[in-house]
Amino acid sequence: MAKIILLTGASGLVGSNIRDHKFSSNYKILSPSSSDLNLLNYQNTEDYIAFNKPEIVIHAAGIVGGIQANKNYPVKFLVGNMQIGLNILMASKKKMVKNFINLGSSCMYPKNSKNPIPEDVLLKGEFEPTNEGYSLANITSTRLCEYINREDSSFSYKTVIPCNIYGKYDNFSYDSSHMIPGVIRRIYDAKNNNSKHVDIWGDGLSRREFMYAEDLADFIYYAIENFNKMPQNINVGLGHDYSIMDYYKIIANVIGFKGKFNHDMSKPTGVKQKLIDIKKLNKLGWSYKTSLELGIKKTYDYFLSEVKK
């Protein structure tokens, strides 16, 4: 009989790619909507788990957004995400769900971490101020997984820390998108409006690591099948990064935008580099499959067919 997996955040970027992955047919995946499972309500969360009896929980739910959204709504990002994390973890523990994959974020790492960033520097320094609330909530869930395992070794609650993610089912809005979908939207509009230039926040020299969401979904299924071998906390990324300018140029090339880029130095750019260390990932035996160019092309095709249709 197929294992029963509870997938939270199934309608989000990561959750949707996990749900749609070719390996999803090997399992019985529960992907409740927020009306079926209100993660902000502990009792509702516990009751759902008690009734459905999942063998594994993959926790991909959360309140997410780009730099501007994190700056504008720190209370929502801290309180909402912390409540969600505590509720799903404690309800799972109480109902004796033994295996739990917690999706963290590389924003949990200290802002002055030396690159590439290893897993053992968690809580060794201050967070980047622009997303501190979100980071605090994520680190709380990550530590709670460790504490649950420490108190009772029959539980195996582990955290996956991906680099930045983009792809199908992304948010392309002007107000709350992450960088790649936001740039796709702006360059697409610039081309269609015959604009001569597109603004870039800052000097474009900051470096970021972005992985195609389908690859992260592929890792999640690899992790399920290799759960005992997986370390407590594991980075999942490419092992290399690109400058912000590189991303703009590749996106412009895919879309066919021929204009110029202007640098808006009044806008925040975040840390200069955030590249995660993937030594543990390499040892586990998994690596990404989708190149940046192909991933952006697939994401742009999704944008054209599903967002701008």
C-alpha positions as CSV (number, residue, x, y, z in Angstrom):
1,M,0.0,0.0,0.0
2,A,1.3,3.5,-0.9
3,K,2.5,5.6,1.9
4,I,0.2,8.4,3.0
5,I,1.9,11.9,2.8
6,L,0.4,15.1,4.1
7,L,1.7,17.9,2.0
8,T,1.0,21.4,3.5
9,G,1.2,24.4,1.2
10,A,0.2,22.2,-1.7
11,S,-1.1,25.2,-3.8
12,G,2.1,27.2,-3.4
13,L,5.2,27.2,-5.6
14,V,7.1,24.4,-3.9
15,G,4.0,22.4,-2.9
16,S,2.5,22.5,-6.4
17,N,5.7,21.2,-7.9
18,I,5.9,18.4,-5.3
19,R,2.3,17.5,-6.1
20,D,2.8,17.5,-9.9
21,H,6.1,15.6,-9.9
22,K,6.1,12.3,-11.8
23,F,7.0,10.4,-8.5
24,S,3.8,11.7,-6.8
25,S,1.9,8.7,-8.2
26,N,4.0,6.4,-6.0
27,Y,2.3,7.8,-2.9
28,K,-1.1,8.8,-1.6
29,I,-0.7,12.5,-1.2
30,L,-3.1,14.6,0.9
31,S,-3.0,18.2,-0.3
32,P,-5.8,20.0,1.7
33,S,-6.8,23.5,1.0
34,S,-6.7,26.1,3.8
35,S,-10.4,25.6,4.3
36,D,-9.9,21.9,4.9
37,L,-6.8,22.4,7.0
38,N,-6.3,25.7,8.8
39,L,-2.7,25.6,10.0
40,L,-3.2,28.7,12.0
41,N,-5.7,26.7,14.2
42,Y,-3.9,24.1,16.4
43,Q,-7.0,22.0,17.1
44,N,-8.1,21.9,13.5
45,T,-4.6,20.8,12.6
46,E,-4.5,18.1,15.2
47,D,-8.0,16.8,14.2
48,Y,-7.0,16.7,10.5
49,I,-3.9,14.6,11.3
50,A,-5.8,12.3,13.7
51,F,-8.5,11.6,11.0
52,N,-6.2,11.1,8.0
53,K,-3.3,9.4,9.7
54,P,-0.4,10.5,7.5
55,E,2.9,8.5,7.7
56,I,5.0,11.4,6.5
57,V,4.4,15.2,6.7
58,I,6.0,17.5,4.1
59,H,5.7,21.0,5.5
60,A,5.8,23.5,2.6
61,A,3.2,26.0,3.8
62,G,4.1,29.5,4.7
63,I,3.5,33.2,4.2
64,V,6.1,34.3,1.6
65,G,7.1,37.4,-0.4
66,G,10.0,39.4,-1.7
67,I,12.1,42.0,0.0
68,Q,9.5,44.7,-0.1
69,A,6.7,42.5,1.3
70,N,9.0,41.3,4.2
71,K,9.9,44.9,5.0
72,N,6.3,46.1,4.9
73,Y,4.6,43.3,6.9
74,P,7.1,41.9,9.4
75,V,4.4,41.1,12.0
76,K,2.6,38.9,9.5
77,F,5.7,37.2,8.4
78,L,6.9,36.5,11.9
79,V,3.6,35.6,13.8
80,G,1.8,33.8,10.9
81,N,4.7,31.6,9.9
82,M,5.7,30.8,13.5
83,Q,2.1,29.8,14.4
84,I,1.9,27.6,11.3
85,G,5.2,25.9,12.1
86,L,4.5,25.3,15.7
87,N,1.0,24.0,15.0
88,I,1.9,21.4,12.3
89,L,5.0,20.2,14.2
90,M,3.3,19.8,17.6
91,A,0.2,18.2,16.2
92,S,2.3,15.8,14.2
93,K,4.3,14.9,17.3
94,K,1.2,14.4,19.4
95,K,-0.5,12.1,16.8
96,M,2.8,10.1,16.5
97,V,3.7,11.0,12.9
98,K,7.2,9.6,13.0
99,N,8.7,11.2,9.8
100,F,8.6,14.9,9.0
101,I,10.3,17.0,6.3
102,N,10.3,20.7,7.2
103,L,11.0,23.1,4.4
104,G,13.2,25.9,5.7
105,S,14.9,28.8,3.9
106,S,18.5,30.0,3.3
107,C,17.4,33.3,4.7
108,M,17.8,31.7,8.1
109,Y,21.5,32.0,7.9
110,P,23.3,35.0,9.5
111,K,23.7,37.9,7.1
112,N,27.5,38.0,7.5
113,S,28.0,34.3,6.9
114,K,31.1,33.3,4.9
115,N,30.1,31.8,1.5
116,P,29.4,29.1,0.7
117,I,27.3,28.8,3.9
118,P,27.3,25.5,5.8
119,E,24.4,24.2,7.8
120,D,26.3,24.5,11.2
121,V,26.3,28.3,11.2
122,L,22.6,28.5,12.0
123,L,22.1,31.1,14.8
124,K,25.7,32.1,14.8
125,G,24.9,35.7,13.9
126,E,22.3,38.3,13.1
127,F,19.7,37.8,10.4
128,E,19.4,40.1,7.3
129,P,17.1,42.9,8.6
130,T,14.9,42.9,5.5
131,N,13.5,39.4,6.2
132,E,14.2,39.0,9.9
133,G,10.6,38.1,10.9
134,Y,10.4,35.3,8.3
135,S,13.8,34.1,9.3
136,L,12.9,33.9,13.0
137,A,9.9,31.9,12.3
138,N,11.8,29.5,10.1
139,I,14.6,29.0,12.6
140,T,12.1,28.2,15.3
141,S,10.6,25.3,13.3
142,T,14.1,24.1,12.4
143,R,15.2,24.1,16.0
144,L,11.9,22.5,17.1
145,C,12.6,19.6,14.7
146,E,16.0,19.1,16.4
147,Y,14.5,19.2,19.9
148,I,11.7,16.7,19.1
149,N,14.4,14.3,17.8
150,R,16.6,14.9,20.8
151,E,13.8,14.2,23.3
152,D,12.6,11.0,21.5
153,S,14.8,9.3,18.9
154,S,11.8,7.4,17.5
155,F,10.9,10.7,15.8
156,S,12.7,11.7,12.6
157,Y,12.0,15.4,12.0
158,K,14.4,16.9,9.5
159,T,14.8,20.3,7.8
160,V,15.6,20.9,4.1
161,I,17.2,24.3,3.5
162,P,16.8,25.2,-0.2
163,C,18.4,28.1,-2.0
164,N,16.1,30.6,-3.7
165,I,13.4,28.8,-5.8
166,Y,11.6,29.8,-8.9
167,G,9.5,28.0,-11.6
168,K,6.0,27.0,-12.5
169,Y,3.2,28.2,-10.1
170,D,5.4,31.2,-9.1
171,N,3.9,34.5,-8.0
172,F,4.4,37.1,-10.8
173,S,2.7,40.1,-9.1
174,Y,4.5,43.4,-8.9
175,D,3.9,43.8,-5.2
176,S,4.9,40.5,-3.6
177,S,6.9,38.4,-6.1
178,H,10.4,37.1,-5.7
179,M,13.2,38.3,-8.0
180,I,13.0,36.0,-11.1
181,P,9.2,36.0,-11.6
182,G,9.1,39.7,-10.8
183,V,11.8,40.4,-13.4
184,I,10.0,38.2,-16.0
185,R,6.8,40.3,-15.4
186,R,8.6,43.6,-15.7
187,I,10.7,42.8,-18.8
188,Y,7.6,41.2,-20.5
189,D,5.6,44.4,-19.8
190,A,8.5,46.6,-20.9
191,K,8.8,44.7,-24.2
192,N,5.1,44.9,-24.9
193,N,4.9,48.6,-24.0
194,N,7.9,49.3,-26.2
195,S,9.9,50.7,-23.2
196,K,13.5,51.5,-23.8
197,H,14.8,50.5,-20.4
198,V,14.1,48.4,-17.3
199,D,15.1,49.4,-13.8
200,I,17.4,47.2,-11.7
201,W,17.4,47.5,-7.9
202,G,21.0,48.5,-6.9
203,D,24.1,48.0,-8.9
204,G,23.2,44.5,-10.1
205,L,26.4,43.0,-8.7
206,S,24.9,41.1,-5.7
207,R,24.9,37.4,-6.3
208,R,22.1,34.9,-5.7
209,E,21.5,31.2,-6.1
210,F,18.2,30.2,-7.7
211,M,17.1,26.6,-8.4
212,Y,14.2,25.5,-10.5
213,A,11.3,24.3,-8.3
214,E,10.8,21.0,-10.1
215,D,14.3,20.1,-9.1
216,L,13.5,20.8,-5.4
217,A,10.5,18.6,-5.8
218,D,12.7,15.9,-7.2
219,F,15.0,16.1,-4.2
220,I,12.0,15.8,-1.8
221,Y,11.1,12.4,-3.3
222,Y,14.8,11.4,-3.2
223,A,14.8,12.4,0.5
224,I,11.7,10.3,1.2
225,E,13.5,7.2,-0.2
226,N,16.7,8.0,1.6
227,F,15.3,9.4,4.8
228,N,17.5,7.5,7.2
229,K,20.7,8.7,5.4
230,M,19.7,12.3,5.3
231,P,21.3,14.6,7.9
232,Q,19.3,16.6,10.4
233,N,19.6,19.8,8.4
234,I,20.6,19.8,4.7
235,N,21.2,22.5,2.2
236,V,19.7,21.9,-1.3
237,G,21.1,24.1,-4.1
238,L,23.3,24.3,-7.1
239,G,26.7,24.9,-5.6
240,H,27.2,28.1,-7.7
241,D,25.5,31.4,-8.1
242,Y,24.9,34.3,-10.6
243,S,24.9,38.0,-10.3
244,I,21.6,39.9,-10.4
245,M,22.7,41.4,-13.7
246,D,23.2,37.9,-15.1
247,Y,19.6,37.0,-14.3
248,Y,18.3,40.2,-16.0
249,K,20.3,39.5,-19.1
250,I,19.2,35.8,-19.4
251,I,15.6,36.7,-18.8
252,A,15.8,39.5,-21.4
253,N,17.3,37.1,-23.9
254,V,14.5,34.5,-23.3
255,I,11.8,37.2,-23.7
256,G,13.5,39.0,-26.5
257,F,13.8,42.4,-24.8
258,K,16.4,44.6,-26.6
259,G,16.3,47.6,-24.3
260,K,18.8,48.8,-21.7
261,F,19.0,48.5,-17.9
262,N,19.0,51.4,-15.5
263,H,20.3,51.0,-11.9
264,D,18.0,52.4,-9.2
265,M,20.5,52.9,-6.3
266,S,17.7,54.0,-3.9
267,K,16.3,50.5,-3.7
268,P,17.4,47.8,-1.3
269,T,19.5,44.9,-2.6
270,G,20.0,42.7,0.5
271,V,23.3,40.9,1.2
272,K,26.0,40.9,-1.5
273,Q,26.1,37.1,-1.8
274,K,24.2,34.1,-0.4
275,L,25.5,30.8,-1.7
276,I,24.9,27.7,0.3
277,D,27.4,24.9,0.9
278,I,26.2,21.6,-0.7
279,K,28.8,19.1,0.6
280,K,26.2,17.2,2.6
281,L,23.9,17.1,-0.5
282,N,26.7,15.8,-2.7
283,K,27.5,13.1,-0.1
284,L,23.8,12.1,-0.1
285,G,24.1,11.6,-3.8
286,W,21.6,14.0,-5.4
287,S,22.2,17.0,-7.8
288,Y,20.0,19.4,-9.7
289,K,19.1,18.8,-13.3
290,T,17.7,22.0,-14.8
291,S,20.0,24.7,-16.2
292,L,19.2,28.4,-15.4
293,E,18.5,29.1,-19.1
294,L,16.1,26.1,-19.4
295,G,14.4,26.8,-16.1
296,I,13.8,30.5,-17.0
297,K,12.4,29.4,-20.4
298,K,10.0,26.9,-18.8
299,T,9.0,29.5,-16.2
300,Y,8.3,32.1,-19.0
301,D,6.3,29.5,-21.0
302,Y,4.2,28.9,-17.8
303,F,3.8,32.7,-17.4
304,L,2.5,33.0,-21.0
305,S,0.2,30.0,-20.9
306,E,-1.2,30.3,-17.3
307,V,-0.8,33.9,-16.1
308,K,-1.1,36.0,-19.3
309,K,-3.5,33.8,-21.1
